[in-house]
Amino acid sequence: MTFYAKTATTRVVVSSLGCNQYRGPNDGGAVSRIWVFKQVDPVSESFPTLALPENPAEQRHIGVHVTHPWYLYAHYGTPVRLLSQRQQDLQRMVEHLKFCGFDYLAFNAINGSDRTGKAWYPGSAYFDWNSAGDLLSELPPIAQAAGIQLVPIITSLKDPGGLTSASYQLGTDGDYTRAFGNPTLDPLRPEVQQIVFNLLSEIASRCASNPCVRGIGIRVNGKIGTCYTSDEDGQRGAKLSGYSSWDLQQFKNDTGSAVPTSPPSTAYNWLQARPAEWESWINWRCQRTRAFWLACRDLIKSYRPDLVFYVMCDLPSETPGTNIEWPSETPRNLLRHHGYDPEMFVNDTGIVIVRGMMVAEDRFYSSSRWAAPWGSNSDRYRTFHYAPGLAEMYRTAQGRACDFYQNYWEEHQNPYWEFGSCGSAGVYFRTTTPAAPGRFFFEGATMSIRRQDPDTMTWLGWYRPTLGHEADLRKFAQAFRALPAVPPDPFQGTIEPTTEQIVARWYRNRLAVINDTNTTQTITLHFASPLPMGDELVDVVTGRKLISANQVQRQHVSFVAEAYSLNTFLHTKASGPRADFTVGPLPTDPPLTVQFYDASVAENITGWDWDFGDGTPHSNVQNPAHTYAQFGTYNVTLTITYSGGTLQVTKPIELTAVPPTIAEVSPAKGASVAKLPLVEVTFSKPVTGVTAADLTVNGSAATAVFGSGAGPYRFSGFSAPSAGSVNVVLRPGNIRDIAGAAFQGDQWNYTMLPAPVTGVDNPSFELNGGSYNGWEIVHIQGEGPDNPPWSNSNPFGVVTPYGTHFGGKITNGLRMDFYLGQVIGVSDWNIEANRADWQLGAWVQMQCTHENRPNPQGVRQVWEIGWNNDGSEPTGIMNCDNYQVVASIDGNYTSNDKGFHALTASGTIDFAQGRLWTNGLRGVAVRVHIYNTSAFWWTYGNIDNLSFNITAREGITVSQAKALSDGSTVVLRGKAVTAVFADAFYIEEASRTAGIRVVKPGHNLCVGIGADVVGVVRTDANGERYIDASDVAANSGAQIEPVFVTNRDLSGGGWNYDPIT
């Protein structure tokens, strides 16, 4: 840590407090850390030596992100009244960055929200100048001389003036979404975007000419703005923001949606009730946001083509996005609710989306210090950032970056400071940002390198983000910047301990070993082959040689890695004369040809002599290829002749036969299936000797098999298994590869789903009836539902003894959702069916009460029916493929109607959206929304005597499909495959009455089997009708009928020729 004295005499206080506060003799306390200070002058003599990649385009960048630029001036020992004094402070700040090994500084040039609301340069059209200094003119020359790259940032905007009420985000409650008491701006409004464009132009025109300015960015914060935001109440997520009539009308104009444009609650409920519309709405917001960000990119590139546009993402909001909505919502959906869809930017250049990772929020927002919702589920503040796939999402074609965000624990004498209150006013550091202690400071960094592999990394803070970690940061920065920013190659060998938190990768000639655990580890690297004699593996930070030039043990080496550490080793080739060679991939099948490569290092090599160790003649070629007669171990010797004499090296080459194994099985091993007409097996290499009887299903042998080479081999003809566990065995038989290595056999299991039924009629599922005949409440969400919901704790109403109850208390503007589900096992359809009729019947009841108001109003129910048609159990009822509104029950609650109402509905399921029909209908869900648009009520719903029936319809023929117009979606089942090409195949009716071409690259079908096809009918340039398939699958049906013709049919004669017939 480096600090700069502001006076000639300096007093250093070592304290557990973040301030200089008197502690009495009875206060207690303990010393947790002691600092030893050494005067260094000048600091530049202590700069680390960096082993940077030679190509500047492949160099990584690491540094800090300072949100309040005042601290760039204020903490480096000199007043800031004069330009020369500010320059001296900035020079010392830059020296501090270089002392830490940093080369990168992001800072807020505009603080539109948070604390200051100032511009850090004069002349802005929107924000007052801070009057302290002009960072855009004073900092770049100093940074340029020191090799520090700069990225000025526009933070989230407060009202810059000149806007109207239409410029702000409107929530579903009809009020503005707010942060720190201010309404947040609507990011899609043209006038809001124009302000951002103008601010970017202000900054670019002032500093873009300096090459040290790497780019310009905006901050996208889920609580403050430049995106759709959550509300400051901490309960309403971003998906509840952005419902102004303007937003909704723009959506309608672009998509043709019928969504109502007002009031916001009606629009939101309308979208929520239609999953496809909801998805379209969220996707539209993300597309508009992407267009906005790319326009920002293009604008700054007009000032300098190599400028990069940075989006500093603090998403989602702390509450409720991180700790309430997740994990019920996926991380990607939470980002999309704010307007950012990572998948839309994967191929974009000139833009970097920086992943903001909140550090230590689980400690800051602990439930012992904060009330709900901020203190709710505090562990999620940490675990969210480790959600599978989240770190990997943040990538563009330009690069990957991350920003480690420390919270403002001491701002305004926060009573929830980690070490307690700081005492009376004036004796605290105000906006100091504390850093995580010890190695935990690097916890997010090592996880990010392991999973995201960023090329740019920053620590964010209000004060000095390095705060006491300067020495450790020097080591970390050296190890990070030494790695080329290129795709890594896997480590050839094994690592101990074996855990996903410890990984090794090669970045060209640099080996990165990441210890992403919270403890010091002794890591052992087992190289697949020893490093050549004379080569070295050197730690770029300490200079310690993990493998030295003359070290005997060159294959298995160990070292001690600190917790949360990055360890980078430079692989250097031997400089002295030596004989050496390498080999290409070793064959596991004949011909056993090995490619040898001379890797010798010597001056004026004039000859090579290769002894291959098998008694065959030597070779004098520099890089020979040699074919061995059989498997085995051979000692190969290379002798080179050079100006200094001869050198020799001998290495063992082991050729081992690898027997064939199963590479893939369809259905996949362990799958749950509704039918099992055939089993497909693909081997790891070409094999021979496969017979149908080699495969058995529950002991029943297959009677037919089609396939060759490595496969796939399609086994069929075994007895159809009954419901339950199914055991499949593929015996070794005479299955061998071309070298004669025998297949060792394999076996696996399936689960056959229950026997099909035509429907389910549940006569009743009474409160005291036990299992409710299979129906169960599988999910509850919303405000205040009872748990368990069927016990209903309504103190002002009576629970009836009939049906399944659910309910609780609900207040104005909110709703409760209940999901009931059951496996119904409908799967025995006609193979050509692609539609089905369904009927739903039930009796439903609703009761509302209030302690002081006898006539409740404003509460209604909406009942929906949904289904899983992918053959799986309905474990994800909320994600049913299709929900369809079947009824809206608005009882006469003015008289507090408590009676049952008949609920009936019917419709048609169309399976043209995917190849799902052959698996049948496995799950049915009933979803109940209880809405409240009035006051506070106790309410419950009840359902009884529910029945659901479904009847299959016949599918269409090839002739019927060909008669449809272009663009029509069709599903054809069990058609015969009669010709196969690389990207297409032909199908026919079994009767040969009609056929059609199906375009599907990579279809893996063969002649003689049946096929199911889902696609769109089209016509090519030659007028031929064909199907552009989205999904195809093999089917055991469709045996083609033989062709019978007479000689006359072939225009011949003789052979019972009769001119009359």
N, C-alpha and C positions, 0 to 999 in steps of 0.2 A: 504494500500500500504506500502510495506517495501522497504527502500533504505539503502544502505551501504555507509557511508562516507569514502572517500579515503584520507582525510586530517583531521587534528585535528580541523580545523575551517571550517565550512560549511555555505555557504550563500544560502538561499532558496528564489527563485524568483517565485511568483505567477503571471502568464501571460497567455494571450489568445494565445500566440505564442508557438510553440514547440521548442523554442530555447531562449537563453539569448540575446535579441537584444534591443538596446536602443530605447525607445519611447519618443518623444518630448511632450511638454505640449499641442500642438495643434493636436496631433494624435487621440485623442478621445479614446474610449474603455469603456468596462464595465466589472465588476467582475461577472463571471458566476458560480464560485465555489471556496470555500476556504477550504484548508486542514488544519486540526489541527494535528500536529505531536506529538507523545509520544515516548519517548525513552524506548525501551523494551530490557531488557538484563537479561537472555537469551531469544531468541525468542521462544524456545521450550515450555516455560510456557504458551504461548498463543495458543498452538495447540488446535483445536476443538476436542471434544469428539464425536467419530463416533459410530453410532448404526448399525454396519455391520451385514449382514446375517451370521449365524453361519457356513454355508457350504461355504468354500472358492471357490468352483466351481461355486457358484451362486452369487459371488460378482461382482459388476460392477466396471468399471475403468474410471477415468477422469483425464485429465491432459493437457499438452501442446505439441505442435509439433514445434520445433525450427528448422527453415530451415538453419540458419547459426550458427554453433556451437561456433563460436568465442564469441558469447554473453553469452554462458554458463560460460565462463571464465571472460569476460571483464567487467561485470556490477555488480560485487559483492565486490568491495573495495580494491582489492589487485593486484599488478602487477603479471604477469604470467611467469616470467623468470625462476623461480625455481619450481621443482616438489611440494615442500611443499606449495608454494604460490598458485599453480594451485589447489592443493587439498583443500586448505582453501576456494578458490572461489567456487569449486564444492560443498563443504559442505554447504556453505551459500546458494547456488542455490537450493540444495535439501531441506534445511530448509524453503526456500521461498515456494517451492511447497507444503510442508507439512502444512505450515501456511495457504495456500489456500484450504487445504483439499484434495490435489491431491495425486495420487499414480501412476502416469503414465507419461512417457516422451518418445516421439518419436523425433529423431534428425537425420539430414543428416550426415551419416558417409562418404558419397561421394557426393561432389558437382560438378557434371560433367558439368553442364551448369549454367545458371543464372550468378552469379558474380565471383565465386572464381575458379572453376575448380580444386579443391584440394581434397586430401584424408585427413581425420582427424585421421589417424593412419599411422605410417611409414611402408615402405616396400611394398606398392601397386605396382603391375606390370604395372599399367595403368595410375596412376595419381600421381603427385608430392605430397609429404607430406607438410602440411601447416606449419610445423616447430614450431607450438605453443604448441602442446601437443598431447598426445596419448589418445584420449577419450576412445578407446576400452579397455584399460588397467587401466586408471586412474578413470573412472567414475563408472564401475560396482561395485567395493567393497563398495564405498560410498553409492550408490543407494541401494545395498543389505541390508546394515545396517539400512537404513531408511525405508525400505519397499516400495521402488519406483521401478516399473517395467519399463524396457527399451526396445525400439524397434529401432535399427539402420536402417536407410533408405538409399538406393541408389537413388539419384535423377536422373532426365533425363540426358542422356549421351551426352556430346560433343564428338568430334572425339578423341578417346583415342590413336590413332596412330595404324599403321599396317593394315589399311583398304584400300579398293579400291573404285573407283567410283560406283561400283555395290552395295556397302553396304548401299546406301542412298535411301531415298524415292524419287521416280520420279513422278512428277505431270502430269496431262493430257496435260499441255502445253509443255511437253518435257523438262522442267527444274526441278531442285531439289526443293523440299519443304524445306523452310528455317525457322529458328528461331534465332533472334539476329544475322543475317547474316551468320549463320552456317547451312549447310544442315542437316536435321534430319535423323537419322539412320532408316533403314528398320527393324522393330521389328521381322520379320519372317526370316531374313537371318541367316543361321547357325552361321556365324562368329560373328554376333552381339549378338546372344543369348549366344554364348560361353563366350563372355566378361562378360555378366551379371552373368552367372554361376560361372565364376572365381572370380568375385568380391564378390558374395555371399559366396563362399568358403573362401576367404580372411577374411571376417568379422566373419563368423561362427567359423573358426579355432582360432580366437583371443578371442572371448568372449562367445561362446555358452555354455561353461562349467559353467558359473555363472548362478544360477537359477533365478536371477532377470531379465535376458534377456528373455522376453516373446516371442519374435519372431524377424524376420528380414524382411524388406520389400523393395519394389521399388516404385518410384513415377511414375505414369502414367499421363502425362500432355498433354492435347489436343493441346497445342501450342509448347511444347518443345520436348516431345518424350516419348520413351518406348512404343509407340503405333503409330497408324497412326495419323498424325497431320494436322491441318490446316496450311495454309501458313502465313508468317509474314505480307503479304499485308493486312490481315484482311478481304479478300473477298473470298478466295477459301477455302471451307470447306474440312474436312477430306475425304469425299467421292471422292475428286478429287486427292488424294494422293495414292501412292502405285501401280503405273502402269508400273513398269519396266518389261522388257520381261521375267525376271526370275520369278517374282510374277505371271504373267499371265500364263507362261508355267507350273508352279507348280499347278495352279488352273486347267489347262487343264488336267494335268496328273491325278489329283485326281478325277475329275468330268466327264471327257470326253467332256467338252465344246468345241465348235468350235470357241471360241473367237480369233480374231487375236491378236498376241503378240506384234505388233508394227504397226504404232507409237502409243503412249499412247492415243491421242485424238480419233483415230479410234477405239481402243479397248473400250474406255469409251462410245462412241456413239453407238457402236454395243451392248454393255450390256444394255445401257439405252433404246434402242429401243426394248428390249426383257425383259419384267418385270420378267419372270421366271428365266432367266439367271442372271439378276441383283440381284435378291433375293439370288440365289445360290452363286454368287460372294461374297456378303456381308456376308452370312452365313459361307462360307468357310474361310474368313478372321477371323471371330470370333472363329471358331473351332480351327484354327491354333493358335490363340492368347491364347485360353484356354489351349491348349496342352503345350504351352510355360510356362504359369504361373503355371500349375500343376507340370511341370518338376522342376521349381524353388522350389515349395513346397517340393517335394520329395527329392531334393538335401539337403536342410537345415535340413530336418528330419533325414538324414543320420548322422548328427552331434549330434542331440538330438531329440528323437522321439516326444516330446511334444512341440517343437518349432512350431510357427504359422507363415505362410507366409502372409504378409500384402501387399495389393495393394492400395496405396494412390491415389485415382482417382480424378484428377482435370479435369473433362470432362463435357460437350464438351469444346472446346476452347472458350475464351471470345468472339472472333469475327472470323467467322460469326456464329458459332454454336449457341451461346446463344441469341444474339440480332438480327440476320438476318434470319437464317434458321428456327429457332423456332418462332412461333408455326406451320408454314407450314409443317415442319417435326415433327414427334412425338418424345418425349424425348427418347424413347427406340431406335428409328432409329438413332438419333444423336449419342447415345452411340455406337451403332453397327457400324456406319461409322468409328469410331475410333478403332474398333476391339473388343469392349467389349459388349457382350450380357448378361445381368443380368440373364436371364432365364436359361442359361447354367450352372450356378454355384449353383443353389438352394440346391442341395443335396450333395455338396462337403464339406468335412471336412478338417481341417488343413489349410484353407485359408480364409481370411477375406477381402472383397472388401470394402474399406472405402469410404464413400460418401463425396466428397469435396463440401462444400457449400461456394460460394463466398459471402462475407459480404460487404455490402455498395458499391458495384460496380456501382449501379445506381447513386450514388452521385459522385463517382470518374470519371466515363466516361460520365458525363452529356454533352449534346450537346452544352452547353454554353462554355465548356472548351476544347472539343475534336471535331475534324472534323470527317466527315463520313469516313469509316464505324464505327470507334470506338465510336463515339458519337451518332450513330443512335439508335433509339428505346431504350434509356437508361433504361426505366422502365422495359424492359425485363430482364435485368441483375438480378433483384430481383424476378420478377414473375416467371421466369423459374424454380427456385428452389421450387416453390409452385405448379408446374404443377401436376394435379391429377395423382397419382400412381407413381411418380418419386421417392420419398423418400422410398416408400415401396419396390421398385425394389432391393435395395441394401441389400441383405441377402444371407447368405450361411448357411449350416448346422453347421458351426463353430460359427457363430455369426453375429452381425450387429454393424457397427461403423460409426461415422461421424466426420468430421474435418472442423472446421469453419475458413475460410481462409480470412485474412485481406490483403488488397492491400498495395503496397509499395508507399505510398503517398509522402513521403519526400525523396525518393531515388534521389541522385544527384541534390538536390535543385530543385525539380520538380515545375515548374511555376504554375501547376494546383493544388497545395496544397489547402486543404479545406479553410484555413484561408488566402490565398494569398501567394505571394512570400516571402521567408524567408530572403531576403536581399542579401548582398554581400557574396561572397564565404567564407566558413569556419564558418558561424554562423548558422548552422542548424544541425539536428541530423543525417544527412545522411540517413541511412536505418531504421529509426524509423518507426514503424507501428502504426498508431493511432487506437484506439478502438472506436467502436460506443459509443455514449454518453449514460449515465444513463442505464435504463432498456433495451434499444434497443440492448445492448450488448448481451442479452440472447434471442433475437428474434428467431434466427435460432435454438437454443437449445430446446426451448419449443415446436416449431413446430416438431422437430425431435423426441422428446419423444412422442408426441401425435400421430405421423403418422408412424415413423420407429421403435420406442421403442428400441434404441440402447443399447448395453451393454458396449460400449466403446465410449468415447466422448473426443475430444481434440480441443483446440484453437490454431491455427497456426499463427505464426508471425516471422518476421526477428529478432525482438528485444526482448521484453518481452511481450508475448501475453496477459498477465493479465493486464498490464498497467492501473493502477488506479482503478481496479475493485476487488482488493483482498478481501475486506470485503464481498462484495456481492457473490463472488465466493466461499468463505468459506460456506456460507449458502446453495448455490446451490449444491455444492459438497456433503455436508452432506445429503441433501434431496435425491440426485441422488444415492449415494453409499449405502444408507439405503434400497434401493429397491432390492429385490432378482432378479437376471436375470432369471426369469421364465416367462412362458406365463401368462398374467394377467387374472383375472376373472372380469366380469362386475360388476359394482356397482349396488346393488339391491335397487332400489329406484329412485328418480328423483333429478335433480339439477337445481338450479336457479342461474343466468339467464340461459335460454335454448338457447344454441348456440353450434355449433360444435367445437368452439375454447376453450370451457371449458368442460373438461371431468374428470371423476373419475374412478379409477380402483383399484381393490384389487390385491396385490402381496403377497399372503399368508396372514400374519397378519399385513400387512402394506397397508395403503390406500394412493394412490397418487392422488392429485387433481392438475390439470394443468390449469393455466390461460394463454392461448396463445393469449390474446388480448393486445392491447397497452395502456390499462388504468387499474388503480386499480379497483378491483371488490369486492363487498360484495357477497360472495358465500354462498348459503344456501343448505345444504344437507338434503334431506328428506329420511331417511332410511325406507325401506319397513316395518321393525318392530323395536321397540326400542332395543337399546343395553341392555343386561341384567344388572340389578342392580349390582353394584360393578365393572363392567368393565370400562376401561378408554380408551380414544383416545387422544394420546399425540403427539404434534408436536416434531419431532426428532431434529429440529434445535433450537427452543427456549425453549422447555420443557413445553410450555403452554398446558394446558389440554383443548382440545376441548369439551370433555365429561369427567367429573370427576366421582369418584366412587359413590358418593351420590347425584349426580345431578338429579333433578326431570325430567327435559326435556331431554329425551334420544333418541328422534326420529327425531327432527327437530332442527338443529344447524347451526349457521352462523359464518363466519370468514371473515376477510379482506385479500385479496391476492393481492400482487403487480403485476404490469404489467409484462408479460412474466416471470412467476414464476412457480416453482415446489414446491408443499407443500406436505410433507410426514408425515403421522400420524401413530404411532405405536398403535395397538390394544392390550391391555393387559387384561388378564382375572382377575377376582376378586380373591384375595388370602384368604379372610376371609370365614367363613362358611355361606352358603346360599343354599336355595332350588331354583332349576331352571330346566327348560326343554325346548326342542326345538321340532319342528315337521317337518316331511317330507313334500314333495309337497302335497298340498291340492287337493283332487279330485274334478272334476267338473261334473262327471258322476257317477252313481251307478256302483258298490257298493261304498258307501261313507266311505271307510276305511282310517283312519288316523294313521300313525306311529308316536308314541311319543318316545322321547329320553330323558333320565335323564341327566341333565347337572348340577347337584348339586355339590357344593364344600363344603366338611365337612369331619371330621375324623371319621372313623369307622361307616359308614352308614350301618345300619342293617335292615331297612325296608322302603318300599315305599307304599304309599296309593294314588291311582288315583281315583278322582271323575270326571267322564267325562261330567258332567253337563246335562245329558239327562235322569236321573232317573234310569239308569241301574246299576247293581251291580258294586261295586268298583273292582279294580284290584290291586294286590300286586306284579306284575311283574315289574322289573326295567325299561324295555323298551317295553311297551305293544303296540299292534295294536288294534284299536277299530273301529267298523263299526257302523255308525249312520244310523238311519232309514230314515231321511229326511234332506233336506237342512235347514240351519238356523244358528244362532249364539249360541254357547255353552261356558259357563264359566267353564274351566277345572282347577281343583285344585290338586296340588301335595303336599303331606305331607311326609317328610322324618323323619326317626328316626335315631339319631346318638348318639355318646358318650356324647354330651352336651345337649341332649334333643330332641326336634322336631323343624323343620322349615317348613314353608308353603309358597307356591306361587300360585297365581291364574292368569290365562291369558285367554282372549277370543279367541275362534276358530270360524271363520266364513266360512261356507260352502255355496258357491253360485253356482247356476246352470248357466252355460255359454251357451247360445244358439249357434247352429251351424252357421257358416258363410262360405262364399266362400273363399277357400284357393288359388285356381288357376283356370284360365280360358285359354282355347286355342281355337282360337287365343287370344293373350293377349289383355286385355282391352285397347281400344284406338288405336289398330293396323290398318294399311291400308292393305286391302286384295284385291286380284283379284277375288277370288271365296270364297263362304261361303257354302260348302256342309253340314257341321255339326259344332256343337259347343260342346266343352268338358268342363265340370264343375267338379271340385274336391272340396269337402267340408272339413272343418276343422276337422271333426270327422264323424264316421259312422252315417248314417241317414236312415230313412225309409219314405215311402209315396211319393216317387218321381214319377211323371207321365209325359208323353210326353207333355201334354197340359200346364204344368207349365211354359214352356219356349216359348216365342214368339219373332219373329224377324220382326220388323216393323209391329207388330200386327198379323202376321201370326204364328199360333201355330205349334209346332213340332208335328209330327204324330208317331214318334218312338223314344224310348230311351233305351239304353243298359247301365247297370252298377249296382253296388251294394256297400254296405258299405259306405265308404267315397268317392268312385268313383275311376277313373273318370266316369261320366255319359255322354254318347254321344247322344246328341239330333240331330235329322235329320228329314227331311220330310217337313220342312217349305218352303214357297215360296222363290225362289231366289231373293234377294234384288237387286234393280237397283243401278246405280252409285249415289254416294253422301253419306250423313250421314245415318248410320244404327243404330237403337235403339234396344237393346236386353234387355228383361225383364224376370227375373226368379221370379215368384210370390211365396209367402209363401206356398200356397196350404195346403197340409197336411204333409209337410216335417218337421220331428221332429227327435231329437236324441233319444237314447234309454231311457233317463230319462224323455222324454216327452217335453223337451224344444223346442219351435217352432222356425224354421227358419224365419227370419224377412223379407226376400226378398232382391233383389238386381237388379240393372240395369246398363248397360254400353253401350258404343257406339263403332262402327267401322266406318271406312271410306272405302266405296266401290270404287275401282279405276274405271276410265272411261271405257265405253263399248269397247270391243275389236274391232280392225280393222285388216285387212290383211296386211296393209302397209301404208306408207305415201309417197306421191309424191308432193314435193314442187316445183311448176313451176318456182318460182323466189322469191328472197327476196331482193328487190332493196334497195339502200341506202335511198331513200325517201319513202320506202314502209311501214313504220310504224313498225309492229311487226316482220317482216321477216318470217311470217307464222309459228311462234312458235320457230324458231331457235334463240338462243342467245349465246353470248360469255360468258362463265361461269367462265373462269379462264385465267389469263395471267401470265407468268413468263419469266424471262430473262432480257436482258439489254435493257433499254430505250424504251419500247413499249409506243405508244401513249395511252392516256386515255381521252375520250373513244377511243378505237382502231379504230373504223370504221370511225372516222373523219380524220385520217391520216394527220399529219401536215408536210408531206414531202414538203419542200419549193422548190424542184427542179423537181417535177413531178406533173402530173395532176391526180386527183382522178376521175375515171370514174363514171358515174351515175348508174352503174349496180352492183349488188351483195353486199355482206357483206365484208367490208374492215378491214384489221388489219395490223399493221406494226409499223415501227419506225426506229431508227438508230441502227446499229449493227456494232461492230468492230471485228477485226481479232480474230478468235479462240473462239468466243462466239456464242450464239444462242438465239432465242426467241421461246417460245412455246405458242400456242393459242388453246383453247379448246372450241368447239361449241357443244351444247347439246340440245336435245329435247325429251320430252315424246312422244312415238309413240303408246303405248297402244296395243301392239300385244299380246293377251293372250288367244285366243279361239282356242286351239290346240286339235288335237286328243289326247285322254288321254294316248295313248301308244306311242306317238311320243317321240323320244329321239334325233332327229337330225333335222336340218333345213337348207335349202339352202338360201343364201342371195345374193343380187345383189346391187351394188352401182354405181351410175352414177352422174357425175357433170362436170362442166366447171370451170377450175381454171386458175388464172392469177397471174403473178409475175412481178414486175417492180423494177429495181434498178437504182439509180442515184447517182451522185457525182458532187460536184460543179466544180471540176477541171479535172475529168477523165470521158470522155464520154462513155467509153466502159467497164462497170463493169464486173468483173470476180470473180469466186470463191464462189458465193452464190448459194445455192440450197435449194429446199424444199423437205420434206418427209411428205407424207399424210398417216394418219392411221385411221382405223375405230375401234371403241370399243363399248361395250354395257354393260348395267346393266341387268342381267338376274335373279335378286333375287326378283323381284316384287316391287321394291322401285322406288321412283322418282330419277332421275339422279342428285341428289344434290352433289354427290361426283364423278364427271366425271373423275377426276384424278385417282380414285381408281376402275375403271371399272375392272370386273373380267378378261377380256381378251382383249388385244390389238393385232391387226394383221396388219402388214405393207401391204398396198395395192398398193402403187405406189411411185415412186421417180421421181419428175419432175425436170429435168435439162434443162431449156430453153436455147436457143441460145442467151446468153446475150452479146456476142461480138458485136452484132448489137443492143443491148438493146431492145430485143423483149418484147413487151408489150401486145401481143395478148393472147387470151384465148386458153387453151389446154384441150382436152377431158381427163377426168379421169374416168376410168372404172375399176371395180374389182368385183370379186365374190368369194364365198367360202362356206364352210359348218360349222355350229355351232354344236359342239358335246357336249351334256349335260351329258356325262358320269361322269363328275367330281362332281356332286352333285345333290340333289333333287330340282332342280330349274325350271324345265320345266313346271310343273303344274301352276306356277305363271305367266308364259309367259315372253315375252320380254318387258320391260318397258321403257328403255332409250337407245338412240343411241348417241354416241359422235364421233365427228371428231376432231382429234388432228393434228395440223400442226407444224412441226419443221422447222424453218428457220435457216440454218447453214451459217456461213461465214468462209471461210478459206483463205481469201485474205485481202483486205484493209478495210477502213472505208466507209460504204455505208448507204444511205437511202434506205429502201426497204419496199414494202408492198405486201401482198398477198390478193387475192380476190377469193371468191367462189360464184357460181351462178348455178341455175337450178339443185340443188342437189336432187336426188331421192334415196330412200332406200326401198327395198322390201324383204320380207322374206316368205318362204313357208315351212310348216311343212312336215316332213317325218314320215312314220309309224314306230312304235317301234318294238321290237322283242317279241316273245312268249317265254314261259317257255321251250318248246322243243328246240327252237333256242339257248337259253341261255345254256342249258345242252350240246349242241353240240359244244360249244366253248371250247378252250383249257384252262387249268388252268392258272390263272392270268389275264384272260380277264375281263375288267370292263363292267358291264351290268346295264341297267336301265329297270326295269319292272314296269308297271303302271296298277293300277286297278285290281290286282289279288285278288282272294278270300282267306281269312284266314280260314283254315279248322281245325287246331289243334294248341294249344298254350302250351308252356312250359316256365320255368323260364328264360332260356337263349336262347330260339329259338322258331320258329313257322313254320308251313307249309303253303304254298300258292299253289293254283291250278288255272288253267284256268277256266273260268265260265262254259265251256263245259265239264270239268273234263277230258280233253284229256291228260293233263300233270300236274305234281306237283313237288315241290322241297322244301327242307329244307332251312330255312334262320336262320343263327346264329346271334343273336343280343341281348346280355344281357340287361335287363331293357327296353324292347321294348314297354310295356304297351298296347299291342294289344289284341283283344279278338276274339273269333270265330264268324263268321257271318258278318264281315265287310270287306271292301276292303282295300288293302294296296299298297303303292308305295314303291319300294325297290331299293336302289342303293348299289352296292357292287362288289365283285370280285368272280368269279367262282373258286371253289376249289374241291378237291377230298380227302375224309378222308381215314383212314387206312383200312376201310372195303370196299372201292371202291365206296362209295355213293357220288354222286355229291351234292354239297351244295353251298350256297351263303354266303360269309363272308361279312355282311352288314356294311356299314359305315353310312347309313341313312335310316330310315324307317318312314312312316307316314300313318295315317289312311286316307282312301278314301271311299267316299260314293258309288262307283260303285261296280261291280263284284258280282252280285247276282248269287249264285251257282245254276246250273240246277239240278233238282231232278234226282235220279238214278232209271231207270226202268229195272227190270229183270224179266225173266220168271222162273217158277219152275225148268225147265230143266237147266237153267243157274246155279242153285244152286245144281245141281246133284240130284234132287229129281224126283218124279214121280207123277202120278195122275193129277187131276185138268187139264182136257183137254189135257192130255198127248197124243202125236202123235209121234210114233217112227220115222216117216219120217221127221217131222219138228223139 
